Amino acid sequence: MEEKSGKLLIDPKTRFYCPRSAKIVFCLNIVFTIIAFIWRPALLGDELPLWVFLLIPMFLLPLYFGWRGVWWFLFNLFIVYGTAYGLGYLGVKFHALLEMFFLISGAFTYHFYLERYRQNYLYFFNTLAKSPNVVVIFDDKGNILYLNEKAWEVIGPEAEKYLNKNFYTLPQAVLVRLEAVRKALATGAPVMDETVKIKLNGKNYSFLVDVQFYDLPGKGRELFLIARDITRMTELEDKLRATVAELEGMVVKDPLTKLYNYSYLMEQLETSIKFAEKYENKVSLIILDLDEFARYNDAFGIKAGDELLCTIAEKLNALKPPSSFLARLGGDEFAFLVPGYNFEEAFIFAEKVQKLLSETDFPGKEVFPRGVISASIGIVLYPDNGTTAEELMSRAKDALYQAKQYGKNNAKIYFSILEELSRKGNIVKEEIIVSLKTIISIINSRDKYTYGHTERVAEYAEMLALELGLSQEMVEEIKLGAFFHDLGKLEIPREVLRKKTPLTEEEWQLLKQHPVFGVELIQPLKIYDKYLPYILHHHERYDGKGYPAGLKGEEIPLGVRILTLADSFDAMTTDRPYKKGKTLLEAVEELRRCAGTQFDPELTEVFIKYLKRERLDNNARQIN
């Protein structure tokens, strides 16, 4: 019994039979031959018309060889007739035998061919029916002839109504999905590798569609739509893309806060610098460090601290200006990269950040000073403060550290006294500035816990000198003396400078020698002679109990007394591994207590007035 497969509209036994005209010719030929050679053979005479012989092979041989088969038959017929004529065998009997031979052989050939063709056809449609791809067959008019099992599975029960329908009468929603078929019918050319996404029966599908034309014997041209189901492959590709994006995010983003990380910020900073250089624009880098955040971790644990960092990150991200970048540098440090901002705009934005933090409500905020979270902020600008990403980041951290030293909850724009001095070539020689920069970088690298100490001391000393109304030349001398004052630390072992516990008596005696070491280093260079007192005597005391010379009162040069105040104040307010720095108020009280013993009392009062005016009042304004 013949097995059907798929949803065939026409029985496979008859679908691809020879054309009806061939059947009629074949039957007429048989009838004519029977009549001619059985009942009335004499009517035909000795010469049987040649067309009788041509009718049979005209539709048999082309099945195997095409039209070449017809010419091959005619050629052989000519040979047979020529041979028979030459031998004198032509006649009715010869014709009858030849005709009967063609009839019998033609019948067997025709039956054999049809059986083989039917088997090939059934195999072809069985393959289509079981194919994992959707297969739809159209005729050249666009009528749907065939849907295989996969097509029925995808389309569902409504597939039945599409059979025998013309393509152009289908609903618009279906036509959109069969755009490849429309193109093929319109152009007469195949359409290859067209991706179609559809939703059927509540499920999303992705297909890779090919539309090909095939010329079938006896049926003309038919159009095959073959749609390969790539839904699973598409899903895997989507998952792969998501995984790649996640991995890329892990490379450029902080895993805790999901903000960009330090590396990505530096890449963007370099890109922004190139863009700003090309279009003569500015770029602001604003970094902030949350003040006293360790207190919260100590009180509530690391997990609670991480949750608070995430909350702060969300708020900062919502505040950041358009086209800017926000990154977490690590710990409780964050950074904004804001193209186009000048100093004023950057400072105003920094104040907005401080206001946002102070207004942030969260459990346990009472552990912070004043019951609010605050931040110290450092600000730098391209090209004013640097021309490379590394320069800007380094100087932004310097500005941040300055802000912390100024009582925290401050925003500081980067300022370098050395760079300011470099611009004053008429007062300070360039070779002195170059030497100072080298010396300070070496000292800072050896004693990381007093990083920035020299510049802060120079700044305090300059402010006090200006308060006293000293000449510009004297102010510059005091500033440079402040930069040279710790030169002798170059001779102190690194392990002593970086020791995390209080020094032993032996180590302390060695450290007390650094003023003498400093003088010995610089004395051969006569250009630095006027700075020798600042190096040698900055640890002398007003009461004469200092070192190394034990100078007393006004025996100590005025500039050195100013330097001693500035140096001591910065030491009081700087955190050390073994000692926490004093607050501003505590440092002021300590200055008062030591006035007349360690410090010049008159200078101390002037310095305290300056601190009250510039530092305490500023802190009060920020608290308000």
N, C-alpha and C positions, 0 to 999 in steps of 0.2 A: 504493500500500500504506500502510496506516495505521501511523504511527510511535507507539510507546509510550515513555513517559518516566517516570523514577522507578521505584519498586517498587509498582505498582498491584495491589491484590488483586482488583479486578473490572475487566473490559474496559471502557474508557471509552465504547464504543458502547452498552453496555447499562446502565451504572451509573446514568445519569440519564434513562432512558426514562420515558414517562408511566406512571402506576400501571397495574398489571395489570388492574384492574377497567375502566379506560378502554378498554384493548385489547379486552377481551371484549365490552363494549357496542358498540364500533365494528364488530367482526366480526359480531355478532348482527344489528346494524342492516343490514349489507350483505346477509346471508343472507335476512333477512326481506323486504327490499325486492325482491330478485331473485325470490323465491318469489311474492310478492304481485303483482308487475307483469308477470311473464313467463308463469308457468304458470297461475295462477288469479286473474286480476285481478278477475273478477266477484264473487268471494267478499267482497271488501272493500266493495263498494258505492260510492256517490258520496262518502261522507264518510270520508276516511282519518283514523284517530286522530291527534290532535295529538302524542302522545308520540313517534310515529315521527320527526317533524321535530325534536323537542327532544333526542333522543338524541345526534345528531351534534354540534351546537354546545355541548352541555353539557360536553364535555371538550375541545373545540377552542378556543373563544373565551376561556375562562379562562386558557389558556396565554399569551395576549397581554394581556388586560385584567382578569384576575381575575374575580370574580363580577359585576362591572359588565358584563362581556361577555355574560353570560347574560341579564341584564335588557335589555341593548341588543338582543339577538337576539329576545327575546319581544316587545319593542316593535315592532320592524320586521315581525315575523310578523303581529302584529295589524293593522298598516297594510296589509300585502300582502293578507291575507284580507279585510279590510274593503273594500279597493278592488275585489278580484275579485268579491266578493259584490254590490257595488253595480252592477258592470258586467254581472253575470249569467254570469261565466266559471267559476264553481265547478263542479267535476265531476271525474270520474276522470282525464280527460286533464290537467286543470290540476294535480291532485295529483301525477300521475306525473311531469310535467315539473319541477314544483317539487322533488320528491324526488330525481330524477336530478341536478338542478342542485346540490343540497346534497351529494349523494354525491361527485360529481366535484370540485367546488370544495373540499370538505372534505378529500378525499384529497390534492390538490395542496398545500393549506395545511399539512396535517399533515406531509407529507414535507418541505416547505420548512422548516418550523419545526424538525423534528428534525435536519436537516442543519446548520442554523445553530447550534442548541444544542450539537450534537456538536463543531463547530469551536470554539465558545467554550469548551467544556469542555476540549478538548485543549489549547487555548492556555493556559487557566488552569493545568492540571497541568504543562504544559511549563515555565511560569514558576515554579511551585513546585519542580519537579525541579531546575532550574538555579539556584535562589535561593542566594545566599551564606549565607542563614540556615538554621538547622535548623527543619524543618517536620514536625510529627507531627499526624495527624488521628485523633481518637477519636470514636466515636459517643456518643450520650447515655447509654449504659450503661457507658462507660469502656473499650470494646474498641478496640484499636489497629488502625486501618484502613490507615494510609499512613505511610511514611517516605520523605522525599526523599533526594537523593544526599548532601547535606551531613550529614544525620542518619546515613546509613550510614558516611560517612567518619569522623565523630566516634566513633560507637559501635563500629565495627569489625565483624569477621565475626559476632560474636554477635548482631548486630541481627536476623538472620533469625529467631531463636527468639522474638523479641518480637512478631512479626506475628500478628495474630488473638488475641493474649493479652489478657486483661482487666487493666485497670490495677491492680486490687486483688490480683491474683495474682502481681505482679512481686516480685522480691527486695526486702528492706528497704533495701538500699543504693541500689537504683534509685528506690524510693519517696521516699527523702529528697531526691533530686535533682529529683523531680517534685512537690514540695510545692505548687507553684502550680496544677498540675492538680487535686490533691486539694481545694484550696480552691475552685476553680471548680466542680467536680462537686458539692461539698457545699453551696455557697451558690447555685449557678445564676447567679452574677454573674462578669463578666470580672475577670481579675487582670492588672494592668499594671505594667511597669517593675520587676520583681523580679530582683535580681542573684543568680546562682547560680554558685558556684565548684566545679568538679569536677576529678578527675584520671582520665583515660582513656588506656589504652595507654601509660602512663608519661609523659604530657604533661598539664600543668595548663591548664585552660580557664576562662574567665570568660564568662558569658552574661547578656544582658539579656532576660528572659523576659516575653512577653505571652501571655495565654490569652484567646481570644475565641470567642463562640458564633455560628454561622451557621445559618439555617434554609434548607435546600436543598429544592427541589421534589421531592416524591415520596420523599424519604429522611429527612425529619424534621430534628431538630436535631443538628448535629455540632460538635465542639469542636476548634478549631485551636490548637495550641501553636506559637508562633513564637519561636525563641530566636536573638537576634542575637549573633554571636561578637564579644565586645569584649576578647578576650585581648590583642591587640596594643595597643589603646587603654589597657587597664589597665597593661600593661607600661610604656608611655610615661608614664602618669600616675605610676607608681611611680618611674621614673627622674627625672621632673620633681620629685617630692617629695624624692627623695634629693639632687638637685642644689640645690634650695632650702634643704634642711637643711644641706648642705655650705657654701653661701654664707652662711647665717646663722651657721654655726659659724666661718667665716672672719671674720665681723664681731665676734663676741664671744670668739673664742679665739685664743691665741697660736699662730702657724703652726709654731713649732719644737717646743714642749713639749706642745701641745694642751691646755694649761691655759687658764682664762679670762684675758682680758686686763685691762688697767687700766680701760678704759671700762666693761666689764661689772661689774667689782668695784665701781666707784663707783656704778653703778646699784643694785646689790644692797645697798651700804652705805646708800644713801638709803632703800631699801625697809625695811631692817632697823631704821633709826632711827625711821621712822614706826610700825612695829610695836611697837618697844620703848617709844616714847612713849605709845602707846595702852594697853599692858599694863604700864607701869611696870617694864620689864625693862632689862637692861644688854646692851651689845654691845661686844665686844673686837675691836680691829684690831691685828694683830701683823705687822709687816713685818720682813724679814730681808735682809741683804746678805752674800753670801759673801765672806769676808776673803781678800785677796790673790789673787783668782781670775785676775787678769791674768797672774800668773806662769805659770799652767798654759797659757793661750793663747800666751804668748810661747815657752814650752818645746816645746809639741806642736802648735801651730797652732789656728786657729779651728774647724776641723772636729772635732778631738778635744775642744775645749772645749764645742762644741754637744752632742756625744754625752754628755759628763759632765753638762751641764745637764739633758738629758733623763732621765738616770739619777736625778739628784737630784729632779727633778720627780715621777717615778714613786714614789719613796720618800716624799716629802712628801705626795703625794696619798693614799698608803696610810695615812699617820699621821693625817691630818686628822680632827677629831671629826665625829660625825654632824651633819647639818644645817648644816655650815659650808661656806665657799667658799675655794678656793685659787686664786690668780692669780699670773701672772708679770707684774711691773710693767715689766720691760725689763732687758736686760743680765743681771746675776746677782742681781737683786732679786726677791723673792717676797713674797706677803702672804696671811695667813689672816684671814678674817672669821668670827668665832665668836660667834653670838648666845648670850646667857645667861651667858657667863663673867665672873666678877669679876676683880679684880687678881690675887688669889692663884692662881686657876685658870689665868689667862692666863700668869702667870710660870712656873708648874709646867709648862705645855705648852711654853713657850719652852725650858725646860731639856731637855725630851724631844726637841725638835727639834735642839738642840745635841748631845745624846748620839747621836741617830740619825746626824747628819752625821759625827761623830768616829769612828763605827763603820763608816762606809761604805768599802768596799774598792774600789779602782779602780787601773788602771795609772798610774804616774807620780805617785802621791801624795807622793813624797819631795820634790817641789818646794815643797810647802806648809810653812810653819813648823810644827815639831813633827811633821811627817809625816802630818798629818790635815787634813781640810778643816773649817773652822770658819765661824761666822757671827756677825755683830753683829745684835742684835735690838732693835727699838723697840716699845713697847707703849702703847696708849692705850685709854681706856674711855669709852663713852657712858653717861651724860651728864657724867661727871666731868671729862673733858678737852676736851669740845667738843659742840656740839649740831647741827652740820652735817657732811656728808661731807667737804667741803673742809677744815674746821677739824681734823677728826680725822686726815685724811691728812697735813696739814701738820705737825701736832704729833707724829704717829707718825714722820715723817722726822726731826724734831728729836730725838726720843728715840733714834732709830737713830744719828744723828750723835754724840750724847752717848756712846752705847755704844762707838762706834769710837774716840772720843777717850779713853775709859777703858781703852784697851789692846786693843780688839777681843775677839772671842769672849766678848762680854758681852751681857746682856739688861738693858735699862733701861726702867723705867716713866717715862712723861713727867712731868717736874717743871719748873715755871717759878718762878724766884725772884720775878719780878715779880708773879705771881699770888699767891704766898705773902705778899708784902709788901702786896698789896691787901687781904688779909684782916686786916691788922694796922693798922687805921685809927687806933688810939690812939698809934702810934709814928710812922707815916709818913703824910704828908698825901696825900690822894687826887690832888690836882693834880700832885704830883711824879710819882706813878705813871703818870698819863696822859701827861705830858711824856716820861717815860722810854720808854714803849712806842713813841711816835712816833719818838723819836730813834733807838732801836735798830733799828726796822724800816727807817729810811732808811739807816743805816750798813750794815746787812746787805745791802740791795739794791745799794749802791755797791761793796761789797767782798765778792764771793761766796766768795772763797777763805778768808776768815776768818769765814764764816757761823757764828753761834753762839758766836763768840769771847767776846763780852761776857758772856753768861750763864755760860759756863764759868769765866771769870775771877772773876766774882762768887761762884760756888759755891766755888772754891778759896779765895778770900779769906775767905769766911764760915767755912769749915772750920778754917782756920789761926787765925782770931780766936777761935773756940770752943776750940781746943786751948790757946790762951794764957789762957783764962779771962776774957776781957774782958766788960764789961757788955753786956746786951742792947742798950742804946741805942747803944753803940759798934759792936757787930756790925752793926746795921742801917745805921749811918752808913758803915761800910766797904763794905758791899754796894752801897749807893746810889752811893758814890764810884766803885766799880768799874763801875757802869753808865754813869756820866758820863765816864769817863776818856778815851775815844776820841772825844769830841764834836767835837774839832777836825778830824777826818777829813772832816767835811762840807765843809770849805773846800779839800780836796785834790782835784785833778782826777781824774775817774774813770779815765782811761787810766793814771795813775800807780799808783792803788790796784790795778788789774787787770793790770798789766804782768806778762808771763810770763817775763821775763828779769830778772837783777839790775839794780837801779836805777843810773842814772848818778850822778856826784857832784852835779850840779845838782839832780836829782830827789831825791836823798837829803837834801840841805840843805833842800829844800822840805818833805819829809815830816817832818823834825825840828822844823818850826815848828808842827805840829798841836797841841801842848799850849798854845802861846800863842794860836792861833786859837780853841781851845776856850774859854779864859778870856774872850776878847773877846766871844764869842757869848753867854755865860751871865752875865757880870758885871753887866749892868744889872738882872738879876732878883735882888733881895736874898734871896728865899726859898732860893736855891741857894748862898749865900755859903760855908757850911761844907764844900761839896764842891769849892771852887776848888782847894785843895791837891792833891786827887787828880787833877784835870785837868792842872794845871800841872807837877807834880813826879813823875809816875809813871815818867819816864825818867831820874831822878837816880840816881847810883851811890853806893854806900857809901864808895868811895874818893874821891869828889868829882869824878870825871871824866865825870859825866853831863851832861844838858842839860835845860832851858835855863839854870838858875841856878847849876849847879855846886855844889849843896849836898852836905855831907859828913856821914857818920856819923849821929848823932842829931839833927843839924840837920834831917834829913828826918823829918817826922812819922811816928809809929809806924804809923798806918793806911796811909800811903803806902808805907812799907817792906814792909808785908804785901801791898799791891796789886802792888808791883813784882815780888815773888817769884811771885805767882799769874799775873801777866801774862806774865812771861818763861817760866815753865813751860809755859803753854798755847802760846806761840809756838814753843817747842822741839819740842813733840809734834804740831804741826799740819803737814800736808803742804802744800807750795806747789808751783806749776808748775815752779819752778826749783830746789826743794830738798825732799827727802823728810823728813818729821818723824822725830824721834828716838824710839826705843823708850823705855819707862818706865825701864828700867835705865840706858840711855844718858843720859836726862834727869837722873836722880838723880846720876850721876857729874858731869854738867856743873854741877849746882847746887853740889855739894861743891867743884868746882874754882874756882867763882866766889865762894864764900863769903869774905867779908872784903874783896873788891874790888868786885864788882857788888852783892852782897847782904849784908844784915845776917847775920853768921855764926850768932848765937844763933837768930834766926828761921829760918834755913836748916835747922838741925838739927831744930828742932821740925817743920818742914814735911816733912823727909825721913822722920822717924819716922811722921808721919801717912800719908805715901804708902806706906811699907813695910807699915804695918798694914792700911790700907784698900784699897790697890791691888795691891801685890805679893802679899800673902797671898791676896787674892781670885783673882788670876790663877793662883796655884799650886793653889788648890782646884779651879779649873776645869780646869787641866791634868790633875790627878789624876783 
